[in-house]
Every structure is written in structure tokens, then in C-alpha cells.
Amino acid sequence: MPDGHVEFIRLTAPAAELAQRYLAERVLGPGMLADAEHIAMASVARVDVLVSWNFRHVVNLQRIHGYHEVNRWLGYPALEIRSPREVLGDE
């Protein structure tokens, strides 16, 4: 985060619908609604970058491709998803 800006967002109806689409398209399994909502909220809010330590469900290349594909179908941009190490470097 070059400018140190942190944004807090809420689950909106469009984000909830997008999260359900991630599950319907099997980007994530049915028990992963919270992770799907996390990604969907960031996508709908068009955040610059989502930073997560969750390498299994969030910072995972196969899943990132799935999120991008669903987002593209529904008119949302690709979401930049990175680990804290990628964003902060060796600080």
C-alpha cells in the first residue's frame, strides 16, 4: 500500500450475489461462503489490492483465475490479490 490507505467495506446485495456465483461456479466449495464474500466485497468495491495470508482459498493462483473469470462474466474487474510479503517486501 504505497499511500498506507486502508478501506473498510460492507457486504452489499451485489457482493452477496457475486459470492454465491463463486460458489455456484465451484471456484470455492460450499463451506467457503465467508471467503467468497471476502473476495466479492473487494471485487464489487473495486479495491486496488486485496492482501491476505489465506493461501488455500484466497491467494491461490487457480482460484484467482476463477474469481477473475466470474468477475469478467458479470462486469467486474480482475482483482489484484497478493500476500502481505508481496506488498510489504522485507520491511
N, C-alpha and C positions, 0 to 999 in steps of 0.2 A: 504494500500500500504506500505508494510514493508520498501521498499527502496525509497519510495517517487517518483518513476518514473511515469511520465505521458507520454502517447504516443498519437500523433495526426495522424489520418488516413483519407484517402480519399475514396470516393465512386468509386470503380472499377467496371468493367463489371461483374466479378463474383459475387461481392456483390450485384449489382443491380438485377442480375438474382435470387440470393438467396432471396432477399427481395420480389420479385414478387412471388416466391414459397410460402413464408409465407402467402401472401395474397391469392394465389390460393388454399392453403390448409386450409384457413379460421382460421389460428392462430390469425390473425388480420383482421379487416374489411377493405373494400376497401378505406376508407378515412384515413387510418393509414399508408400510404406509408412512411412518414418520420420516424415513429417509427420502421417500418420493415427495412428500410435502416440502421438505427442506430444499430439494433441487427445484421443485416447481415454484416455490415462493421467490427464489433467486431469479429464475427464468422470467417470470411474469414481471418482476420489478426491474428487470434488465440491469442487474448489478454488473459492475465491471469485472469482478472476480469473486468466486466462492472459494474459501480456504477451509480445508477440512483435514483431520487426521484419519478419517474413516476410509481406509484403503480398500475395504471389501465392497462397500456399496456406493461410495461417492467418488473418490479419487482412484478410479479403476477404468482403464482405457476402453475396455469392451462396453462397460456401462455408459461411459461418457459418449461413445458413438451412438448408443441407444437413445440417450437423452437428446442429443443433437438431432437425430432423425425424427423423433416425435415432435420436438420443438419446430423443426422445419415444416413438417406437415401442418402444424397449427399456427404458423406465422410468427413464432417466437425466434429470437436469435440464438445462435450457439452460445453456450455458457462457458466461460473460462473457469475451469476447475483446477485448482492447484493445491499442493501440500504446503504447510507452513514453511518447510525448508526451502521450497522453490521460491516463495515470496520473500522470506526474510534473509535467505542466504546463510552466512556463517556468523550472523550477529549474536 
